[in-house]
């Protein structure tokens, strides 16, 4: 799943948990407004800032992984050359070759683990940035709900049809741009080895 899809899902969860409704509001007399959460993320200055920064971090992580992967591929080809035309008995008898194979296998396992850790770092980096954005977004949603005199705010994705007058997306974007034009996106660094004494 791409980082942007993860972000979009996370923003959707904010809206899903954002069930604003006036206490004891009569459902038949309630005023409902909608907000397109994907537009808020795509078009707001803060959302675009998150996307740019995450893309740069993702490219850095990918470069780190690709360099190590290329080195492993080169070593693997060299090892294949040494194994060519050798029987299992001959391989087992060659202690230096067996040692090289074992070392290569350990490197492969370490690379797989490192790649998984880097993926987790990117996911956690995304989540931290999104938490900051959502912290700023929630009071904006509350403010827009009050300004529009509405009782309920719904995610636009959950509504089949709505008149443009009831869509508050542009207002939400303008307000979040005023207070959160940029978001801190700091790469999370996870340990590559378990802590000493950890089970």
Kinemage of the C-alpha trace (Angstrom):
@kinemage 1
@onewidth
@group {chain A} dominant
@subgroup {mainchain}
@vectorlist {calphas} color= white
{ca unk a 1} P 0.000 0.000 0.000
{ca unk a 2} L 1.422 3.380 -0.960
{ca unk a 3} L 2.199 6.011 1.701
{ca unk a 4} L -0.481 8.288 0.261
{ca unk a 5} L -3.156 5.577 0.539
{ca unk a 6} L -2.121 4.997 4.155
{ca unk a 7} L -2.423 8.739 4.802
{ca unk a 8} L -5.824 8.870 3.150
{ca unk a 9} L -7.070 5.969 5.253
{ca unk a 10} L -5.764 7.627 8.406
{ca unk a 11} L -7.497 10.921 7.558
{ca unk a 12} L -10.677 8.972 6.842
{ca unk a 13} L -10.443 7.454 10.314
{ca unk a 14} L -10.350 10.934 11.826
{ca unk a 15} L -13.573 11.776 10.042
{ca unk a 16} L -15.100 8.438 10.976
{ca unk a 17} L -14.362 9.103 14.643
{ca unk a 18} L -15.562 12.672 14.264
{ca unk a 19} L -19.260 12.139 14.854
{ca unk a 20} L -20.268 15.685 15.711
{ca unk a 21} L -23.881 16.002 16.579
{ca unk a 22} L -25.665 18.481 18.792
{ca unk a 23} L -26.887 16.884 22.029
{ca unk a 24} L -30.475 15.669 21.745
{ca unk a 25} L -30.779 17.020 18.199
{ca unk a 26} L -33.943 15.886 16.477
{ca unk a 27} L -32.753 13.864 13.454
{ca unk a 28} L -35.517 15.206 11.209
{ca unk a 29} L -34.634 18.830 11.958
{ca unk a 30} L -30.844 18.427 11.921
{ca unk a 31} L -28.666 20.411 9.564
{ca unk a 32} L -25.982 18.267 7.963
{ca unk a 33} L -22.830 19.442 6.211
{ca unk a 34} L -20.217 17.373 4.423
{ca unk a 35} L -16.444 17.531 4.062
{ca unk a 36} L -14.414 15.723 1.409
{ca unk a 37} L -11.515 14.381 3.473
{ca unk a 38} L -9.480 13.345 0.430
{ca unk a 39} L -9.605 16.926 -0.865
{ca unk a 40} L -8.549 18.246 2.542
{ca unk a 41} L -5.451 16.067 2.391
{ca unk a 42} L -4.724 16.604 -1.315
{ca unk a 43} L -5.407 20.324 -1.558
{ca unk a 44} L -4.529 21.793 1.822
{ca unk a 45} L -1.061 23.299 2.211
{ca unk a 46} L -0.372 21.073 5.226
{ca unk a 47} L -1.513 17.923 3.435
{ca unk a 48} L 0.664 18.717 0.424
{ca unk a 49} L 3.577 19.457 2.740
{ca unk a 50} L 3.189 16.020 4.350
{ca unk a 51} L 3.099 14.337 0.965
{ca unk a 52} L 6.252 16.121 -0.278
{ca unk a 53} L 8.227 15.373 2.853
{ca unk a 54} L 7.122 11.752 3.040
{ca unk a 55} L 8.040 11.239 -0.590
{ca unk a 56} L 11.549 12.591 0.064
{ca unk a 57} L 11.977 10.369 3.139
{ca unk a 58} L 10.635 7.375 1.228
{ca unk a 59} L 13.130 7.988 -1.579
{ca unk a 60} L 15.991 8.202 0.928
{ca unk a 61} L 14.940 4.916 2.515
{ca unk a 62} L 14.612 3.307 -0.908
{ca unk a 63} L 18.111 4.477 -1.859
{ca unk a 64} L 19.539 2.953 1.318
{ca unk a 65} L 17.815 -0.348 0.635
{ca unk a 66} L 18.736 -0.418 -3.066
{ca unk a 67} L 22.437 0.091 -2.367
{ca unk a 68} L 22.532 -2.846 0.039
{ca unk a 69} L 20.374 -4.980 -2.244
{ca unk a 70} L 22.702 -4.333 -5.193
{ca unk a 71} L 25.711 -5.360 -3.092
{ca unk a 72} L 23.948 -8.580 -2.078
{ca unk a 73} L 23.027 -9.346 -5.679
{ca unk a 74} L 26.654 -8.892 -6.739
{ca unk a 75} L 27.845 -11.174 -3.948
{ca unk a 76} L 25.147 -13.703 -4.808
{ca unk a 77} L 26.243 -13.858 -8.447
{ca unk a 78} L 29.857 -14.368 -7.390
{ca unk a 79} L 28.777 -17.180 -5.074
{ca unk a 80} L 26.746 -18.803 -7.843
{ca unk a 81} L 29.882 -18.747 -9.991
{ca unk a 82} L 31.796 -20.630 -7.303
{ca unk a 83} L 28.976 -23.164 -6.953
{ca unk a 84} L 28.674 -23.805 -10.689
{ca unk a 85} L 29.356 -27.415 -11.742
{ca unk a 86} L 30.067 -28.542 -8.168
{ca unk a 87} L 28.353 -31.542 -6.654
{ca unk a 88} L 26.814 -31.400 -3.184
{ca unk a 89} L 29.673 -33.534 -1.892
{ca unk a 90} L 32.265 -31.169 -3.342
{ca unk a 91} L 30.482 -28.169 -1.862
{ca unk a 92} L 30.300 -29.778 1.592
{ca unk a 93} L 34.001 -30.649 1.386
{ca unk a 94} L 34.964 -27.038 0.629
{ca unk a 95} L 34.834 -25.468 4.113
{ca unk a 96} L 35.685 -21.984 2.826
{ca unk a 97} L 32.778 -22.158 0.357
{ca unk a 98} L 30.386 -23.458 3.020
{ca unk a 99} L 31.456 -20.610 5.299
{ca unk a 100} L 30.872 -18.096 2.492
{ca unk a 101} L 27.405 -19.536 1.813
{ca unk a 102} L 26.470 -19.313 5.483
{ca unk a 103} L 27.747 -15.740 5.687
{ca unk a 104} L 25.740 -14.789 2.595
{ca unk a 105} L 22.609 -16.359 4.052
{ca unk a 106} L 23.055 -14.355 7.276
{ca unk a 107} L 23.464 -11.168 5.235
{ca unk a 108} L 20.279 -11.938 3.293
{ca unk a 109} L 18.328 -12.503 6.506
{ca unk a 110} L 19.698 -9.284 8.009
{ca unk a 111} L 18.717 -7.395 4.838
{ca unk a 112} L 15.148 -8.704 4.952
{ca unk a 113} L 14.893 -7.633 8.593
{ca unk a 114} L 16.377 -4.207 7.831
{ca unk a 115} L 13.940 -3.672 4.937
{ca unk a 116} L 11.008 -4.504 7.219
{ca unk a 117} L 12.312 -2.087 9.852
{ca unk a 118} L 12.649 0.693 7.250
{ca unk a 119} L 9.065 0.086 6.136
{ca unk a 120} L 7.943 0.370 9.761
{ca unk a 121} L 9.932 3.590 10.116
{ca unk a 122} L 8.111 5.113 7.147
{ca unk a 123} L 4.707 4.012 8.466
{ca unk a 124} L 5.453 5.492 11.907
{ca unk a 125} L 6.794 8.687 10.327
{ca unk a 126} L 3.552 9.020 8.349
{ca unk a 127} L 1.460 8.394 11.441
{ca unk a 128} L 3.313 10.994 13.505
{ca unk a 129} L 2.894 13.629 10.780
{ca unk a 130} L -0.765 12.778 10.369
{ca unk a 131} L -1.357 12.980 14.121
{ca unk a 132} L 0.024 16.524 14.087
{ca unk a 133} L -2.168 17.453 11.102
{ca unk a 134} L -5.266 15.881 12.670
{ca unk a 135} L -4.653 17.655 15.983
{ca unk a 136} L -4.859 20.955 14.091
{ca unk a 137} L -7.768 19.763 11.939
{ca unk a 138} L -10.184 18.733 14.681
{ca unk a 139} L -10.818 22.233 16.132
{ca unk a 140} L -11.232 23.507 12.558
{ca unk a 141} L -13.975 20.944 11.971
{ca unk a 142} L -15.654 21.986 15.211
{ca unk a 143} L -15.412 25.638 14.227
{ca unk a 144} L -16.865 25.025 10.753
{ca unk a 145} L -19.704 22.990 12.251
{ca unk a 146} L -20.587 25.906 14.549
{ca unk a 147} L -20.166 28.588 11.869
{ca unk a 148} L -22.450 26.735 9.494
{ca unk a 149} L -25.033 26.233 12.253
{ca unk a 150} L -24.976 22.517 11.554
{ca unk a 151} L -25.739 19.645 13.893
{ca unk a 152} L -23.901 16.921 11.997
{ca unk a 153} L -20.762 16.769 9.852
{ca unk a 154} L -20.344 13.781 7.558
{ca unk a 155} L -17.504 12.580 5.383
{ca unk a 156} L -18.391 13.301 1.753
{ca unk a 157} L -17.455 9.713 0.821
{ca unk a 158} L -20.364 8.459 2.943
{ca unk a 159} L -22.952 10.614 1.163
{ca unk a 160} L -24.484 9.640 -2.179
{ca unk a 161} L -25.617 13.117 -3.184
{ca unk a 162} L -25.378 16.547 -1.583
{ca unk a 163} L -26.051 20.094 -2.744
{ca unk a 164} L -22.922 22.263 -3.073
{ca unk a 165} L -24.237 24.612 -0.379
{ca unk a 166} L -23.932 21.833 2.210
{ca unk a 167} L -20.332 20.961 1.320
{ca unk a 168} L -17.883 22.733 3.656
{ca unk a 169} L -14.659 21.359 2.185
{ca unk a 170} L -13.398 24.664 0.774
{ca unk a 171} L -13.989 26.387 4.087
{ca unk a 172} L -12.167 23.643 6.000
{ca unk a 173} L -9.210 23.839 3.608
{ca unk a 174} L -8.956 27.627 3.881
{ca unk a 175} L -9.070 27.473 7.680
{ca unk a 176} L -6.539 24.651 8.035
{ca unk a 177} L -4.230 26.463 5.586
{ca unk a 178} L -4.344 29.520 7.839
{ca unk a 179} L -3.260 27.618 10.948
{ca unk a 180} L -1.254 24.654 9.611
{ca unk a 181} L 0.429 25.399 6.265
{ca unk a 182} L 3.292 23.035 7.105
{ca unk a 183} L 3.684 19.922 9.210
{ca unk a 184} L 6.713 18.500 10.981
{ca unk a 185} L 7.700 15.266 9.249
{ca unk a 186} L 10.706 13.787 11.035
{ca unk a 187} L 11.932 10.379 10.025
{ca unk a 188} L 11.474 7.841 12.780
{ca unk a 189} L 14.547 5.696 13.393
{ca unk a 190} L 13.917 2.253 14.826
{ca unk a 191} L 16.689 0.068 16.278
{ca unk a 192} L 17.988 -2.498 13.801
{ca unk a 193} L 18.905 -4.902 16.598
{ca unk a 194} L 16.835 -5.900 19.656
{ca unk a 195} L 17.775 -4.099 22.843
{ca unk a 196} L 20.253 -5.941 25.050
{ca unk a 197} L 18.472 -8.449 27.236
{ca unk a 198} L 15.273 -8.263 25.178
{ca unk a 199} L 13.532 -11.554 24.558
